[in-house]
Amino acid sequence: MLKHLLILFFILFCKQINDLESIIESFDIMNSDKIVNFFDNKTQLNIEGNLYQENNYKSSLILDNFFNDNDISSFNIIHKGDSEDKLIYLLGEYLSSDKIYKILIFVEGSDKELKIKEIKIDRKQ
């Protein structure tokens, strides 16, 4: 019985790691369709002070506009962390030819999957 519980825990833990890596990869390749696949119905986008809480289609368009309008060239993860209440956060940077954008991603974990709760993007001063 204990062996089965350990195997189940290991499978669920590995799935969360894979989901987190998929989230990071989707931001790295700037694939808004993949990013919004991790949204739930309450995910908020905050892009330079403009708040959005849209369906996945509109959120995908908003992210595409950000990527295209700012000529984003690369994404770097600066820090990853988590809290006791199953909240994971990622701090990263998007780089363009003349700007740097800080990005903060809040991800909530459950036993089944990870969901992005909020994305905050601000231009670095």
ZAMITOR-230269 format. One record per atom (N, C-alpha, C, O, CB): residue number from 1; residue in one letter; x, y, z. Coordinates in Angstrom, 1 decimal. Glycine has a CB too. Layout:
% ZAMITOR-230269
GULUM  resi  resn      xx      yy      zz
GULUM   NUM     A       X       Y       Z
...
//
This chain:
% ZAMITOR-230269
GULUM  resi  resn      xx      yy      zz
GULUM     1     M     0.8    -1.2     0.0
GULUM     1     M     0.0     0.0     0.0
GULUM     1     M     0.9     1.3     0.0
GULUM     1     M     0.6     2.2    -0.8
GULUM     1     M    -0.9     0.0     1.2
GULUM     2     L     1.9     1.3     0.9
GULUM     2     L     2.7     2.4     0.9
GULUM     2     L     3.5     2.6    -0.4
GULUM     2     L     3.7     3.7    -0.8
GULUM     2     L     3.7     2.3     2.1
GULUM     3     K     3.9     1.5    -1.0
GULUM     3     K     4.6     1.6    -2.3
GULUM     3     K     3.7     2.2    -3.3
GULUM     3     K     4.2     3.0    -4.1
GULUM     3     K     5.0     0.1    -2.7
GULUM     4     H     2.4     1.9    -3.4
GULUM     4     H     1.5     2.5    -4.3
GULUM     4     H     1.3     4.0    -4.1
GULUM     4     H     1.3     4.7    -5.0
GULUM     4     H     0.2     1.8    -4.3
GULUM     5     L     1.3     4.4    -2.8
GULUM     5     L     1.1     5.8    -2.5
GULUM     5     L     2.4     6.6    -3.0
GULUM     5     L     2.3     7.7    -3.5
GULUM     5     L     0.9     6.0    -1.0
GULUM     6     L     3.6     6.0    -2.7
GULUM     6     L     4.8     6.6    -3.1
GULUM     6     L     4.9     6.8    -4.7
GULUM     6     L     5.3     7.8    -5.2
GULUM     6     L     6.0     5.9    -2.6
GULUM     7     I     4.4     5.7    -5.4
GULUM     7     I     4.4     5.8    -6.8
GULUM     7     I     3.5     6.9    -7.3
GULUM     7     I     3.8     7.6    -8.2
GULUM     7     I     4.1     4.4    -7.4
GULUM     8     L     2.3     6.9    -6.7
GULUM     8     L     1.3     8.0    -7.1
GULUM     8     L     1.8     9.4    -6.8
GULUM     8     L     1.7    10.2    -7.7
GULUM     8     L     0.0     7.7    -6.4
GULUM     9     F     2.4     9.6    -5.7
GULUM     9     F     3.0    10.9    -5.3
GULUM     9     F     4.1    11.2    -6.3
GULUM     9     F     4.2    12.4    -6.8
GULUM     9     F     3.6    10.8    -3.9
GULUM    10     F     5.0    10.3    -6.7
GULUM    10     F     6.0    10.5    -7.6
GULUM    10     F     5.5    10.9    -9.0
GULUM    10     F     6.0    11.8    -9.7
GULUM    10     F     6.9     9.3    -7.8
GULUM    11     I     4.5    10.2    -9.5
GULUM    11     I     3.8    10.6   -10.8
GULUM    11     I     3.3    12.0   -10.8
GULUM    11     I     3.5    12.7   -11.7
GULUM    11     I     2.8     9.5   -11.1
GULUM    12     L     2.5    12.3    -9.7
GULUM    12     L     1.9    13.6    -9.6
GULUM    12     L     3.0    14.7    -9.5
GULUM    12     L     2.9    15.8   -10.1
GULUM    12     L     1.0    13.7    -8.4
GULUM    13     F     4.1    14.5    -8.8
GULUM    13     F     5.1    15.4    -8.6
GULUM    13     F     5.8    15.6   -10.0
GULUM    13     F     6.1    16.8   -10.4
GULUM    13     F     6.1    14.9    -7.6
GULUM    14     C     6.1    14.6   -10.7
GULUM    14     C     6.7    14.7   -12.0
GULUM    14     C     5.9    15.4   -13.0
GULUM    14     C     6.4    16.2   -13.8
GULUM    14     C     7.1    13.3   -12.6
GULUM    15     K     4.5    15.2   -13.0
GULUM    15     K     3.6    15.9   -13.8
GULUM    15     K     3.7    17.4   -13.6
GULUM    15     K     3.7    18.2   -14.5
GULUM    15     K     2.2    15.4   -13.7
GULUM    16     Q     3.7    17.8   -12.3
GULUM    16     Q     3.8    19.3   -12.0
GULUM    16     Q     5.1    19.9   -12.5
GULUM    16     Q     5.1    21.0   -13.0
GULUM    16     Q     3.7    19.5   -10.5
GULUM    17     I     6.2    19.1   -12.4
GULUM    17     I     7.5    19.6   -12.9
GULUM    17     I     7.4    19.8   -14.4
GULUM    17     I     7.8    20.8   -14.9
GULUM    17     I     8.7    18.7   -12.5
GULUM    18     N     6.8    18.8   -15.1
GULUM    18     N     6.7    18.9   -16.5
GULUM    18     N     5.8    20.1   -16.9
GULUM    18     N     6.1    20.8   -17.9
GULUM    18     N     6.1    17.6   -17.1
GULUM    19     D     4.7    20.3   -16.2
GULUM    19     D     3.8    21.4   -16.5
GULUM    19     D     4.5    22.7   -16.3
GULUM    19     D     4.4    23.6   -17.1
GULUM    19     D     2.5    21.3   -15.6
GULUM    20     L     5.3    22.8   -15.2
GULUM    20     L     6.0    24.1   -14.9
GULUM    20     L     7.0    24.3   -16.1
GULUM    20     L     7.2    25.4   -16.5
GULUM    20     L     6.7    24.0   -13.6
GULUM    21     E     7.7    23.3   -16.5
GULUM    21     E     8.7    23.4   -17.6
GULUM    21     E     8.0    23.8   -18.9
GULUM    21     E     8.5    24.6   -19.7
GULUM    21     E     9.5    22.1   -17.8
GULUM    22     S     6.8    23.3   -19.1
GULUM    22     S     6.0    23.6   -20.3
GULUM    22     S     5.5    25.1   -20.2
GULUM    22     S     5.5    25.8   -21.2
GULUM    22     S     4.7    22.7   -20.4
GULUM    23     I     5.2    25.6   -19.0
GULUM    23     I     4.8    27.0   -18.9
GULUM    23     I     6.0    27.8   -19.2
GULUM    23     I     5.9    28.8   -20.0
GULUM    23     I     4.3    27.3   -17.4
GULUM    24     I     7.2    27.5   -18.7
GULUM    24     I     8.4    28.3   -18.9
GULUM    24     I     8.7    28.3   -20.4
GULUM    24     I     9.0    29.3   -21.0
GULUM    24     I     9.6    27.8   -18.1
GULUM    25     E     8.6    27.1   -21.0
GULUM    25     E     8.9    27.0   -22.4
GULUM    25     E     8.0    27.8   -23.3
GULUM    25     E     8.4    28.4   -24.3
GULUM    25     E     8.9    25.5   -22.9
GULUM    26     S     6.7    27.8   -22.9
GULUM    26     S     5.7    28.6   -23.7
GULUM    26     S     6.0    30.1   -23.6
GULUM    26     S     5.8    30.8   -24.6
GULUM    26     S     4.3    28.3   -23.2
GULUM    27     F     6.5    30.6   -22.5
GULUM    27     F     6.9    32.0   -22.4
GULUM    27     F     8.2    32.2   -23.2
GULUM    27     F     8.4    33.2   -23.8
GULUM    27     F     7.1    32.4   -20.9
GULUM    28     D     9.1    31.2   -23.1
GULUM    28     D    10.4    31.4   -23.8
GULUM    28     D    10.2    31.5   -25.3
GULUM    28     D    10.8    32.3   -26.0
GULUM    28     D    11.3    30.2   -23.5
GULUM    29     I     9.3    30.7   -25.9
GULUM    29     I     9.1    30.7   -27.3
GULUM    29     I     8.0    31.7   -27.7
GULUM    29     I     7.6    31.8   -28.9
GULUM    29     I     8.7    29.3   -27.9
GULUM    30     M     7.4    32.4   -26.7
GULUM    30     M     6.4    33.4   -26.9
GULUM    30     M     5.2    32.9   -27.7
GULUM    30     M     4.7    33.5   -28.6
GULUM    30     M     7.0    34.6   -27.7
GULUM    31     N     4.7    31.7   -27.3
GULUM    31     N     3.6    31.0   -27.9
GULUM    31     N     2.4    31.3   -27.0
GULUM    31     N     2.1    30.6   -26.0
GULUM    31     N     3.8    29.5   -28.0
GULUM    32     S     1.6    32.3   -27.4
GULUM    32     S     0.5    32.7   -26.6
GULUM    32     S    -0.6    31.6   -26.5
GULUM    32     S    -1.3    31.5   -25.5
GULUM    32     S    -0.1    34.0   -27.1
GULUM    33     D    -0.8    30.8   -27.6
GULUM    33     D    -1.8    29.8   -27.5
GULUM    33     D    -1.4    28.7   -26.4
GULUM    33     D    -2.3    28.3   -25.7
GULUM    33     D    -1.9    29.1   -28.9
GULUM    34     K    -0.1    28.4   -26.3
GULUM    34     K     0.3    27.5   -25.3
GULUM    34     K     0.2    28.1   -23.9
GULUM    34     K    -0.2    27.4   -22.9
GULUM    34     K     1.8    27.0   -25.5
GULUM    35     I     0.5    29.4   -23.8
GULUM    35     I     0.4    30.1   -22.5
GULUM    35     I    -1.0    30.0   -22.0
GULUM    35     I    -1.2    29.7   -20.8
GULUM    35     I     0.9    31.5   -22.6
GULUM    36     V    -2.0    30.4   -22.8
GULUM    36     V    -3.4    30.5   -22.4
GULUM    36     V    -4.0    29.1   -22.1
GULUM    36     V    -5.0    29.0   -21.4
GULUM    36     V    -4.2    31.2   -23.4
GULUM    37     N    -3.3    28.0   -22.6
GULUM    37     N    -3.8    26.7   -22.2
GULUM    37     N    -3.6    26.4   -20.7
GULUM    37     N    -4.3    25.5   -20.2
GULUM    37     N    -3.0    25.6   -23.0
GULUM    38     F    -2.8    27.2   -20.1
GULUM    38     F    -2.6    27.0   -18.6
GULUM    38     F    -3.4    28.0   -17.8
GULUM    38     F    -3.3    28.1   -16.6
GULUM    38     F    -1.1    27.2   -18.3
GULUM    39     F    -4.2    28.8   -18.5
GULUM    39     F    -5.1    29.8   -17.8
GULUM    39     F    -6.3    29.0   -17.2
GULUM    39     F    -6.7    28.0   -17.7
GULUM    39     F    -5.6    30.9   -18.8
GULUM    40     D    -6.9    29.6   -16.2
GULUM    40     D    -8.2    29.2   -15.7
GULUM    40     D    -9.2    30.4   -16.1
GULUM    40     D    -8.8    31.3   -16.7
GULUM    40     D    -8.3    28.8   -14.2
GULUM    41     N   -10.4    30.3   -15.6
GULUM    41     N   -11.4    31.3   -16.0
GULUM    41     N   -11.2    32.6   -15.3
GULUM    41     N   -12.0    33.5   -15.5
GULUM    41     N   -12.8    30.8   -15.8
GULUM    42     K   -10.3    32.7   -14.3
GULUM    42     K   -10.1    33.9   -13.6
GULUM    42     K    -8.7    34.5   -13.7
GULUM    42     K    -8.3    35.4   -13.0
GULUM    42     K   -10.3    33.6   -12.1
GULUM    43     T    -7.9    34.0   -14.7
GULUM    43     T    -6.6    34.5   -14.9
GULUM    43     T    -6.5    35.9   -15.3
GULUM    43     T    -7.3    36.4   -16.1
GULUM    43     T    -5.8    33.6   -15.9
GULUM    44     Q    -5.7    36.7   -14.6
GULUM    44     Q    -5.5    38.1   -14.9
GULUM    44     Q    -4.2    38.4   -15.6
GULUM    44     Q    -3.2    37.9   -15.3
GULUM    44     Q    -5.6    38.9   -13.6
GULUM    45     L    -4.3    39.3   -16.6
GULUM    45     L    -3.1    39.8   -17.3
GULUM    45     L    -3.0    41.3   -16.9
GULUM    45     L    -4.0    42.0   -16.9
GULUM    45     L    -3.2    39.7   -18.9
GULUM    46     N    -1.8    41.7   -16.5
GULUM    46     N    -1.5    43.0   -16.1
GULUM    46     N    -0.3    43.4   -16.9
GULUM    46     N     0.8    43.1   -16.6
GULUM    46     N    -1.3    43.2   -14.6
GULUM    47     I    -0.5    44.2   -18.0
GULUM    47     I     0.6    44.6   -18.9
GULUM    47     I     0.7    46.1   -18.8
GULUM    47     I    -0.1    46.8   -19.3
GULUM    47     I     0.3    44.1   -20.4
GULUM    48     E     1.8    46.5   -18.2
GULUM    48     E     2.1    47.9   -18.0
GULUM    48     E     0.9    48.7   -17.4
GULUM    48     E     0.6    49.8   -17.8
GULUM    48     E     2.6    48.5   -19.3
GULUM    49     G     0.3    48.1   -16.4
GULUM    49     G    -0.8    48.7   -15.7
GULUM    49     G    -2.2    48.5   -16.3
GULUM    49     G    -3.2    49.0   -15.7
GULUM    49     G    -0.5    50.2   -15.6
GULUM    50     N    -2.2    47.9   -17.5
GULUM    50     N    -3.5    47.6   -18.1
GULUM    50     N    -4.0    46.2   -17.7
GULUM    50     N    -3.3    45.3   -18.0
GULUM    50     N    -3.4    47.7   -19.6
GULUM    51     L    -5.1    46.2   -17.0
GULUM    51     L    -5.6    44.9   -16.5
GULUM    51     L    -6.6    44.3   -17.5
GULUM    51     L    -7.5    44.9   -18.0
GULUM    51     L    -6.3    45.1   -15.1
GULUM    52     Y    -6.4    43.0   -17.7
GULUM    52     Y    -7.3    42.2   -18.5
GULUM    52     Y    -7.7    40.9   -17.8
GULUM    52     Y    -6.9    40.3   -17.2
GULUM    52     Y    -6.6    41.9   -19.9
GULUM    53     Q    -9.0    40.6   -18.0
GULUM    53     Q    -9.4    39.3   -17.5
GULUM    53     Q   -10.4    38.8   -18.6
GULUM    53     Q   -11.6    39.0   -18.5
GULUM    53     Q   -10.1    39.3   -16.1
GULUM    54     E    -9.8    38.2   -19.6
GULUM    54     E   -10.6    37.8   -20.8
GULUM    54     E   -10.6    36.3   -21.0
GULUM    54     E   -10.0    35.6   -20.3
GULUM    54     E    -9.9    38.5   -22.1
GULUM    55     N   -11.4    35.9   -22.1
GULUM    55     N   -11.3    34.5   -22.4
GULUM    55     N   -10.0    34.2   -23.1
GULUM    55     N    -9.2    35.1   -23.3
GULUM    55     N   -12.5    34.1   -23.4
GULUM    56     N    -9.7    32.9   -23.3
GULUM    56     N    -8.4    32.5   -23.8
GULUM    56     N    -8.1    33.1   -25.1
GULUM    56     N    -6.9    33.5   -25.4
GULUM    56     N    -8.3    31.0   -23.8
GULUM    57     Y    -9.1    33.2   -26.0
GULUM    57     Y    -8.8    33.7   -27.3
GULUM    57     Y    -8.4    35.2   -27.3
GULUM    57     Y    -7.4    35.5   -27.9
GULUM    57     Y   -10.1    33.6   -28.2
GULUM    58     K    -9.1    36.0   -26.5
GULUM    58     K    -8.7    37.4   -26.4
GULUM    58     K    -7.4    37.6   -25.7
GULUM    58     K    -6.6    38.4   -26.0
GULUM    58     K    -9.8    38.2   -25.7
GULUM    59     S    -7.2    36.8   -24.6
GULUM    59     S    -5.9    36.8   -23.9
GULUM    59     S    -4.7    36.5   -24.8
GULUM    59     S    -3.7    37.1   -24.7
GULUM    59     S    -5.9    35.9   -22.7
GULUM    60     S    -4.9    35.5   -25.7
GULUM    60     S    -3.9    35.1   -26.6
GULUM    60     S    -3.6    36.3   -27.6
GULUM    60     S    -2.4    36.5   -27.9
GULUM    60     S    -4.4    33.9   -27.4
GULUM    61     L    -4.6    37.0   -28.0
GULUM    61     L    -4.4    38.1   -28.9
GULUM    61     L    -3.6    39.3   -28.2
GULUM    61     L    -2.8    39.9   -28.7
GULUM    61     L    -5.7    38.7   -29.4
GULUM    62     I    -4.0    39.5   -26.9
GULUM    62     I    -3.3    40.5   -26.1
GULUM    62     I    -1.9    40.2   -26.0
GULUM    62     I    -1.0    41.1   -26.1
GULUM    62     I    -4.0    40.7   -24.7
GULUM    63     L    -1.5    39.0   -25.6
GULUM    63     L    -0.1    38.6   -25.5
GULUM    63     L     0.6    38.7   -26.8
GULUM    63     L     1.7    39.1   -26.9
GULUM    63     L     0.0    37.1   -24.9
GULUM    64     D     0.0    38.2   -27.9
GULUM    64     D     0.6    38.3   -29.3
GULUM    64     D     0.9    39.8   -29.6
GULUM    64     D     2.0    40.1   -30.1
GULUM    64     D    -0.3    37.7   -30.3
GULUM    65     N     0.0    40.7   -29.3
GULUM    65     N     0.2    42.1   -29.5
GULUM    65     N     1.4    42.6   -28.7
GULUM    65     N     2.2    43.4   -29.2
GULUM    65     N    -1.1    42.9   -29.2
GULUM    66     F     1.5    42.2   -27.5
GULUM    66     F     2.6    42.6   -26.7
GULUM    66     F     3.9    42.1   -27.3
GULUM    66     F     4.9    42.9   -27.4
GULUM    66     F     2.5    42.1   -25.2
GULUM    67     F     4.0    40.8   -27.6
GULUM    67     F     5.2    40.3   -28.2
GULUM    67     F     5.6    41.0   -29.5
GULUM    67     F     6.8    41.3   -29.7
GULUM    67     F     5.0    38.8   -28.5
GULUM    68     N     4.6    41.2   -30.4
GULUM    68     N     4.9    41.8   -31.7
GULUM    68     N     5.2    43.3   -31.6
GULUM    68     N     6.1    43.8   -32.2
GULUM    68     N     3.7    41.6   -32.6
GULUM    69     D     4.4    44.0   -30.8
GULUM    69     D     4.6    45.5   -30.6
GULUM    69     D     6.0    45.8   -30.0
GULUM    69     D     6.5    46.9   -30.2
GULUM    69     D     3.5    46.1   -29.8
GULUM    70     N     6.5    44.9   -29.2
GULUM    70     N     7.8    45.3   -28.5
GULUM    70     N     9.0    44.5   -29.0
GULUM    70     N    10.1    44.6   -28.4
GULUM    70     N     7.6    45.0   -27.0
GULUM    71     D     8.8    43.8   -30.1
GULUM    71     D    10.0    43.1   -30.7
GULUM    71     D    10.8    42.3   -29.7
GULUM    71     D    12.0    42.5   -29.6
GULUM    71     D    10.9    44.2   -31.4
GULUM    72     I    10.1    41.5   -28.9
GULUM    72     I    10.7    40.7   -27.9
GULUM    72     I    11.7    39.7   -28.5
GULUM    72     I    11.3    39.0   -29.5
GULUM    72     I     9.7    40.0   -27.0
GULUM    73     S    12.9    39.6   -28.0
GULUM    73     S    13.9    38.7   -28.6
GULUM    73     S    14.2    37.5   -27.7
GULUM    73     S    14.6    36.5   -28.2
GULUM    73     S    15.1    39.5   -28.9
GULUM    74     S    14.1    37.7   -26.4
GULUM    74     S    14.5    36.5   -25.5
GULUM    74     S    13.8    36.6   -24.2
GULUM    74     S    13.3    37.7   -23.8
GULUM    74     S    16.0    36.5   -25.3
GULUM    75     F    13.7    35.5   -23.5
GULUM    75     F    13.1    35.4   -22.2
GULUM    75     F    14.1    34.7   -21.3
GULUM    75     F    14.7    33.7   -21.6
GULUM    75     F    11.8    34.6   -22.3
GULUM    76     N    14.3    35.2   -20.1
GULUM    76     N    15.1    34.6   -19.1
GULUM    76     N    14.4    34.5   -17.8
GULUM    76     N    13.8    35.5   -17.3
GULUM    76     N    16.4    35.5   -18.9
GULUM    77     I    14.5    33.3   -17.1
GULUM    77     I    14.0    33.2   -15.8
GULUM    77     I    15.1    33.7   -14.8
GULUM    77     I    16.2    33.2   -14.9
GULUM    77     I    13.6    31.7   -15.5
GULUM    78     I    14.7    34.5   -13.9
GULUM    78     I    15.6    35.1   -12.9
GULUM    78     I    15.5    34.3   -11.6
GULUM    78     I    16.5    34.0   -10.9
GULUM    78     I    15.4    36.6   -12.7
GULUM    79     H    14.2    34.0   -11.2
GULUM    79     H    14.0    33.3   -10.0
GULUM    79     H    12.7    32.5   -10.0
GULUM    79     H    11.7    32.9   -10.7
GULUM    79     H    13.9    34.3    -8.8
GULUM    80     K    12.7    31.3    -9.3
GULUM    80     K    11.5    30.5    -9.1
GULUM    80     K    11.4    30.3    -7.6
GULUM    80     K    12.3    30.1    -6.9
GULUM    80     K    11.6    29.1    -9.9
GULUM    81     G    10.1    30.3    -7.2
GULUM    81     G     9.9    30.0    -5.8
GULUM    81     G     8.5    29.5    -5.6
GULUM    81     G     7.7    29.4    -6.5
GULUM    81     G    10.1    31.3    -5.0
GULUM    82     D     8.2    29.1    -4.4
GULUM    82     D     6.9    28.6    -4.0
GULUM    82     D     6.5    28.9    -2.6
GULUM    82     D     7.4    29.3    -1.8
GULUM    82     D     6.7    27.1    -4.3
GULUM    83     S     5.3    28.7    -2.3
GULUM    83     S     4.8    29.0    -0.9
GULUM    83     S     4.1    27.8    -0.4
GULUM    83     S     3.9    26.8    -1.1
GULUM    83     S     3.9    30.3    -0.9
GULUM    84     E     3.7    27.9     0.9
GULUM    84     E     3.1    26.7     1.5
GULUM    84     E     1.7    26.5     1.0
GULUM    84     E     1.2    25.4     1.1
GULUM    84     E     3.0    27.0     3.0
GULUM    85     D     1.1    27.5     0.4
GULUM    85     D    -0.3    27.3    -0.1
GULUM    85     D    -0.4    27.0    -1.6
GULUM    85     D    -1.3    27.3    -2.3
GULUM    85     D    -1.1    28.6     0.1
GULUM    86     K     0.6    26.2    -2.1
GULUM    86     K     0.7    25.7    -3.4
GULUM    86     K     0.7    26.8    -4.5
GULUM    86     K     0.3    26.5    -5.6
GULUM    86     K    -0.5    24.8    -3.7
GULUM    87     L     1.3    27.9    -4.2
GULUM    87     L     1.4    29.0    -5.1
GULUM    87     L     2.9    29.0    -5.5
GULUM    87     L     3.8    29.1    -4.7
GULUM    87     L     1.0    30.4    -4.5
GULUM    88     I     3.1    29.0    -6.9
GULUM    88     I     4.5    29.0    -7.4
GULUM    88     I     4.6    30.4    -8.1
GULUM    88     I     3.7    30.8    -8.8
GULUM    88     I     4.7    27.8    -8.4
GULUM    89     Y     5.8    31.0    -8.0
GULUM    89     Y     6.0    32.2    -8.7
GULUM    89     Y     7.2    32.1    -9.6
GULUM    89     Y     8.2    31.5    -9.2
GULUM    89     Y     6.0    33.4    -7.8
GULUM    90     L     7.2    32.8   -10.7
GULUM    90     L     8.3    32.8   -11.6
GULUM    90     L     8.6    34.3   -11.9
GULUM    90     L     7.7    35.1   -12.2
GULUM    90     L     8.1    32.1   -12.9
GULUM    91     L     9.8    34.7   -11.7
GULUM    91     L    10.3    36.1   -12.1
GULUM    91     L    11.2    36.0   -13.2
GULUM    91     L    12.2    35.3   -13.2
GULUM    91     L    10.9    36.8   -10.8
GULUM    92     G    10.9    36.7   -14.3
GULUM    92     G    11.7    36.7   -15.5
GULUM    92     G    11.8    38.0   -16.2
GULUM    92     G    11.3    39.0   -15.7
GULUM    92     G    11.2    35.7   -16.5
GULUM    93     E    12.5    38.0   -17.3
GULUM    93     E    12.7    39.2   -18.1
GULUM    93     E    12.5    38.9   -19.6
GULUM    93     E    13.0    37.9   -20.1
GULUM    93     E    14.1    39.8   -17.8
GULUM    94     Y    11.8    39.8   -20.2
GULUM    94     Y    11.7    39.7   -21.7
GULUM    94     Y    12.7    40.9   -22.2
GULUM    94     Y    12.6    42.0   -21.7
GULUM    94     Y    10.3    39.9   -22.2
GULUM    95     L    13.5    40.5   -23.1
GULUM    95     L    14.4    41.5   -23.7
GULUM    95     L    14.0    41.8   -25.1
GULUM    95     L    13.7    41.0   -25.9
GULUM    95     L    15.9    41.0   -23.6
GULUM    96     S    14.1    43.1   -25.5
GULUM    96     S    13.9    43.6   -26.8
GULUM    96     S    15.1    44.3   -27.2
GULUM    96     S    16.1    44.4   -26.5
GULUM    96     S    12.6    44.5   -27.0
GULUM    97     S    15.1    44.9   -28.4
GULUM    97     S    16.4    45.6   -28.9
GULUM    97     S    16.7    46.8   -28.0
GULUM    97     S    17.9    47.1   -27.8
GULUM    97     S    16.2    46.1   -30.3
GULUM    98     D    15.7    47.4   -27.4
GULUM    98     D    16.0    48.6   -26.6
GULUM    98     D    15.3    48.7   -25.2
GULUM    98     D    15.4    49.7   -24.5
GULUM    98     D    15.7    49.8   -27.4
GULUM    99     K    14.6    47.6   -24.9
GULUM    99     K    13.8    47.6   -23.6
GULUM    99     K    14.0    46.3   -22.9
GULUM    99     K    14.3    45.3   -23.5
GULUM    99     K    12.3    47.9   -23.9
GULUM   100     I    13.8    46.4   -21.6
GULUM   100     I    13.7    45.2   -20.7
GULUM   100     I    12.4    45.2   -20.0
GULUM   100     I    12.0    46.2   -19.4
GULUM   100     I    14.9    45.1   -19.7
GULUM   101     Y    11.7    44.1   -20.1
GULUM   101     Y    10.4    44.0   -19.3
GULUM   101     Y    10.5    42.9   -18.3
GULUM   101     Y    11.0    41.8   -18.5
GULUM   101     Y     9.2    43.6   -20.3
GULUM   102     K    10.1    43.3   -17.1
GULUM   102     K    10.1    42.3   -15.9
GULUM   102     K     8.7    41.6   -16.1
GULUM   102     K     7.7    42.2   -16.3
GULUM   102     K    10.2    43.1   -14.5
GULUM   103     I     8.8    40.3   -15.8
GULUM   103     I     7.5    39.5   -15.9
GULUM   103     I     7.4    38.7   -14.6
GULUM   103     I     8.4    38.0   -14.2
GULUM   103     I     7.5    38.6   -17.1
GULUM   104     L     6.3    38.7   -14.0
GULUM   104     L     6.0    37.9   -12.8
GULUM   104     L     4.8    37.1   -13.1
GULUM   104     L     3.7    37.5   -13.5
GULUM   104     L     5.7    38.9   -11.5
GULUM   105     I     5.0    35.8   -12.9
GULUM   105     I     3.9    34.8   -13.2
GULUM   105     I     3.6    34.0   -11.9
GULUM   105     I     4.5    33.4   -11.3
GULUM   105     I     4.4    33.8   -14.3
GULUM   106     F     2.3    34.1   -11.6
GULUM   106     F     1.8    33.3   -10.4
GULUM   106     F     1.1    32.1   -10.9
GULUM   106     F     0.2    32.2   -11.8
GULUM   106     F     0.9    34.2    -9.5
GULUM   107     V     1.5    30.9   -10.4
GULUM   107     V     0.9    29.6   -10.8
GULUM   107     V     0.4    28.9    -9.6
GULUM   107     V     1.1    28.9    -8.6
GULUM   107     V     2.0    28.7   -11.6
GULUM   108     E    -0.8    28.4    -9.7
GULUM   108     E    -1.4    27.6    -8.6
GULUM   108     E    -1.4    26.2    -8.9
GULUM   108     E    -1.7    25.8   -10.0
GULUM   108     E    -2.8    28.1    -8.3
GULUM   109     G    -0.9    25.4    -8.0
GULUM   109     G    -0.8    23.9    -8.2
GULUM   109     G    -1.9    23.2    -7.5
GULUM   109     G    -2.4    23.6    -6.4
GULUM   109     G     0.5    23.4    -7.7
GULUM   110     S    -2.4    22.1    -8.1
GULUM   110     S    -3.3    21.2    -7.5
GULUM   110     S    -2.8    19.8    -7.7
GULUM   110     S    -1.7    19.7    -8.3
GULUM   110     S    -4.8    21.4    -8.1
GULUM   111     D    -3.5    18.8    -7.2
GULUM   111     D    -3.0    17.5    -7.4
GULUM   111     D    -3.0    17.1    -8.9
GULUM   111     D    -2.3    16.1    -9.3
GULUM   111     D    -3.9    16.5    -6.6
GULUM   112     K    -3.8    17.7    -9.7
GULUM   112     K    -4.0    17.3   -11.1
GULUM   112     K    -3.2    18.1   -12.1
GULUM   112     K    -2.7    17.6   -13.0
GULUM   112     K    -5.4    17.4   -11.5
GULUM   113     E    -3.1    19.5   -11.8
GULUM   113     E    -2.5    20.3   -12.8
GULUM   113     E    -2.1    21.7   -12.3
GULUM   113     E    -2.5    22.0   -11.1
GULUM   113     E    -3.4    20.5   -14.0
GULUM   114     L    -1.3    22.4   -13.0
GULUM   114     L    -0.9    23.7   -12.7
GULUM   114     L    -1.7    24.7   -13.6
GULUM   114     L    -1.9    24.5   -14.7
GULUM   114     L     0.6    24.0   -12.9
GULUM   115     K    -2.1    25.8   -13.0
GULUM   115     K    -2.9    26.9   -13.7
GULUM   115     K    -2.2    28.2   -13.4
GULUM   115     K    -1.9    28.5   -12.3
GULUM   115     K    -4.4    26.8   -13.3
GULUM   116     I    -2.1    29.0   -14.5
GULUM   116     I    -1.6    30.4   -14.3
GULUM   116     I    -2.7    31.2   -13.7
GULUM   116     I    -3.8    31.2   -14.3
GULUM   116     I    -1.0    31.0   -15.6
GULUM   117     K    -2.4    31.9   -12.6
GULUM   117     K    -3.4    32.7   -11.9
GULUM   117     K    -3.3    34.2   -12.4
GULUM   117     K    -4.3    34.9   -12.5
GULUM   117     K    -3.3    32.6   -10.4
GULUM   118     E    -2.0    34.6   -12.6
GULUM   118     E    -1.8    36.0   -12.9
GULUM   118     E    -0.4    36.2   -13.6
GULUM   118     E     0.5    35.5   -13.3
GULUM   118     E    -1.8    36.9   -11.7
GULUM   119     I    -0.4    37.1   -14.6
GULUM   119     I     0.8    37.5   -15.3
GULUM   119     I     0.9    39.0   -15.2
GULUM   119     I     0.0    39.7   -15.5
GULUM   119     I     0.8    37.0   -16.8
GULUM   120     K     2.0    39.5   -14.7
GULUM   120     K     2.3    40.9   -14.6
GULUM   120     K     3.5    41.2   -15.4
GULUM   120     K     4.6    40.7   -15.2
GULUM   120     K     2.4    41.3   -13.1
GULUM   121     I     3.4    42.2   -16.3
GULUM   121     I     4.5    42.6   -17.2
GULUM   121     I     4.7    44.1   -17.1
GULUM   121     I     3.7    44.8   -17.3
GULUM   121     I     4.3    42.2   -18.7
GULUM   122     D     5.9    44.5   -16.7
GULUM   122     D     6.2    45.9   -16.6
GULUM   122     D     7.5    46.2   -17.2
GULUM   122     D     8.5    45.4   -17.1
GULUM   122     D     6.2    46.4   -15.1
GULUM   123     R     7.6    47.4   -17.8
GULUM   123     R     8.9    47.8   -18.4
GULUM   123     R     9.8    48.2   -17.3
GULUM   123     R     9.4    48.9   -16.4
GULUM   123     R     8.7    49.0   -19.4
GULUM   124     K    11.1    47.7   -17.4
GULUM   124     K    12.1    48.0   -16.4
GULUM   124     K    12.5    49.5   -16.6
GULUM   124     K    12.9    49.8   -17.7
GULUM   124     K    13.2    47.1   -16.4
GULUM   125     Q    12.6    50.2   -15.5
GULUM   125     Q    13.0    51.7   -15.7
GULUM   125     Q    14.5    51.8   -15.7
GULUM   125     Q    15.0    52.9   -15.7
GULUM   125     Q    12.4    52.5   -14.5
//
